[in-house]
Amino acid sequence: MGERFERVVVIGYGKAAGNILKYIEKQRTIYGYNLEFIEHEMHALGITKQICEETGISYACMPDKRELAAYLCAVTEKTLIVSASNNFLFPVQCVEKQNITIINFHNALLPEYPGRNAPSWVIYMGEQETGITWHYVTAGIDEGNIIIQKRCGIGPEDKAYELTQRLMDLACEGFEESFAAVLEERVETKSQGEISGRRMYRSYEVPGEGFFTLDQEPEAVYRLLRSVDYGKNDIFPHLQTVVDGERVEVIRYRKIVPEKKKDEANVVYLPLGEKHFLKIKYRIL
């Protein structure tokens, strides 16, 4: 191990970032680094600021990309940056600084499903397994060597928000298992192999282009609906279809047993297997 890390900077949001921040704070007594948290994306129900206030962790809010980039590029100490549920793209001049090491959590098994909203895409594509990856950050998006990966199954009823929560829990487990090795610079990394030409998923892309038809396989429609379902978080716009010649958007859906089927306005039912229906409630545009 070379010179020790003097500073650890955590950037992220949500439950996973909060749990990781608390773990890093506890390890300070062992490694003696200075710890700070930067909130780049604000969330109404965020817990990270409160954690910082309760534990005395230095806190900063930097929603401006240029301000954050300039701040990180000005770092002179040997620093570990932990990107946990963070969508900020680190500039090349920051990534290539000799005194800065950056690790990032990705919610898929790289090199598959790089980019944004991976839980949605694995559900939409009908995958039966996914997982998380902690990797070193390089100039290319989600291209760095793998530190650790952890796997989980995808159930036939899983919605995007449910799978996301499981992946967040796995991210915390993987981080705690590998943090010491990262700090002590003894990680046995794994290359992602050939990554040129791979499909990159962008934030503006919606599974199925946000549209389905009622003559599609009901199982495929159900998979699409589950893939964009983030509960109360509006990650994607409402899916659209056509009913009786009119363009509509889906406002609710549910898998039901036949006994629950009844005549309702602005509702269609699709047979889902032999024992269920897919109930879709819509609003005419």
Disulfide bonds with the S-S distance in Angstrom:
none
